[in-house]
Amino acid sequence: MLDGDTIQFQCCVTIQRLNSSGLAATSQSLRRASISLERNEFQEIVLRLHDGRAHRNFTLHDMQLFTRFSKDGKCTVKILPDNIQILISDCPPDQLHIFLRTLRIKHLAWKSNKPLSERDKFLAGLPRSFAAISPLQQKDVERARKVHSSSDQQLTGHPERNSSATNGRLQVKRPRADHDDSMNISLHPRKKPIIALSSGRKLSKEQSAVLNAVLSGKNVFFTGSAGTGKSFLLKRIIGSLPPKSTYATASTGVAACHIGGTTLHNFAGIGSGSGSLESCLELAQRPGVVQNWLSCRHLIIDEISMVDAHLFDKLEAIARSIRRSTEPFGGIQLIVCGDFFQLPPVGKGKDKPSFCFQSRSWKKCIQLNMELKEVRRQTDQAFISLLQAVRVGRVTTEITSKLIRSANHSIERDGILATRLCTHKDDVELTNENKLQQLPGILHQFEAVDNNPKLLRTLDTQSQIGNLLQLKVGAQVMLTKNLDVQRGLVNGARGVVLDFQPGNQGLPRVHFLCGVTEVIRRERWVLKASGGHFITRLQLPLKLAWAISIHKSQGMTLDCVEISLARVFESGQAYVALSRARSLEGLRVLDFNSHVVKANQDVVAFYNKMRKERLIWQSSMDEFLGP
């Protein structure tokens, strides 16, 4: 179901009738039910459930929505005054988001009309009928705003609160850092009320084709150069699949954190994966790990370029063995994403690692190869062409000249210095520590709040944010989370600390290159640990940014970046570094040498073969785009 379509989806449902104390007097669970949002003959909103045998209809006059766990595919609709609760779970989060937003706005708009009395309904004599609720329109939004503005007056003097109910008695609760308020109305004084027709950035035709291929059940590998929106699309795919049977993984902890998942090794439960197939299979069959394999129906693997062929073959064999299936990967649907022109697998010992596409099981597991062509990170076509040439290892005299001249670019502004991209982690830590010590003033420390301190190492390796953050006035910092995309407060946004707020928390006030000055508050990161448990970290979404590693920069868009490529040691490393820049004007390349730009020839051959099959690719795209 896409935005604007009929509100209908499948999920798990529990229907509870509550007693006077608010406890469940009766409860009935439906493992798989179809939910639709419709109108009856009196234009009242009706929630309809169908369990494969019969429909159950719930007219929504007064209701409360509980959406705290909507990002996990869960919510509760409480129907008043009947004291009925409908608990929805295992719903694709994006579909649930659309359902909740549509329901909330439509219900508020309906309340602007005078409802019919029971007598009027009886006299009307209309036959029982139901019709799918229409897509959201601007008039619905305007009517909902009027109803909500009148409700806001009841909360005067409480600007820090927000509402999660749609009846006259608005339920009030404290906002949470990890709570998705996009279907609610924010009353926070820093933000505008959110009753909007649009649900955010739309997918391109290419991205829609990939998503539709995934939803059709195909095993898909999709690729594309840096900045084509692979991570954005991957999050939409995750949001379109049922949470209980979908496992989002990545080859590295940083990439896993970006998509709210776990590492591939952690999911598989095989340690480093360097042992024999027999030893890895034994590890994967441990209690708490084997359940991952048995319950998984959709396995997502991001940054596939860093997964070597031997590991992929082991995982495929383990999947078949544990699931007792002869189908490729044990019948699990694979959604694989990455760019083989970027960082390659890490070698262990003297053996040169092989790429995933060179594994024995790649061809039998992957049914569709699809490529994203439209670059969204950069808008300058000349810079895009330069990056595309570097990606495949081609460096012309003109490209060399442009990159050498960039060493003279003056890209500092408003006290914000260029971030140095380094090839080695040790250089990054040393640079940031020295620069911070050189600043005058008081050192402010911010310690993370973790829900499970015993898993501190897992959080440190997988989270973009450290356990301890040290700052001073004048510290160069970078955002590590999207806070407000429209205002430019995105992952990778550069800024400088201006001062610290008075009081116990002493939160930093940061001026960003996009022109915004903002007090930065703690945000919540949620990661999956072994056994399916969730671990959380509450910390400021900032990191020191005099320098960062090329490896840690993946997925970021940087406004002002300085690069030294003298110590590049891997093919694709120079391309990854250069492609972080939003524009050539915001890029400064030191000591450029064309010899550091390398593309692996096995990768070049793999992509050339794929491009020879472009017509098949295009027909695949057309099949899933439709007319």
Secondary structure, DSSP 8 states (H G I E B T S, - for coil): --TTS--EEEEEEEEEEE-TTSSEEEEEEEEEEEEEEEEETTS-EEEEEE-SS-EEEEE-SEEEEE-TTGGGT-EEEEEETTTEEEEEES--HHHHHHHHHHHHHHHHHHTTS----HHHHHHH-----EEE-----HHHHHHHHHHHHHHHGGGTT-TT-EE-B-SSS--EE---TT---TTSB---TTS-----S--S----HHHHHHHHHHHTT--EEEEE-TTSSHHHHHHHHHHTS-GGGEEEEESSHHHHHHTT-EEHHHHHT-TTS-S-HHHHHHHHTSTTTHHHHHH-SEEEEE-GGGSBHHHHHHHHHHHHHHHT--SGGGG-EEEEE--TTS------TTS---BGGGSTTHHHH--EEEEE----S---HHHHHHHHHHHTT---HHHHHHHHHGGG----BTTB--EEEESSHHHHHHHHHHHHHHS-S--EEEE-EES-GGGHHHHHHHSSS-SEEEE-TT-EEEE-S-SBGGGTB-TT-EEEEEEE-SSSS--EEEEETTS-EEE---EEEEEE-GGG-EEEEEE-SEEE-SEEETGGGTT--BSSEEEE-TT--STTHHHHHHTTBS-STTEEEES--GGG----HHHHHHHHHHHHTHHHHHHHHHHHH--
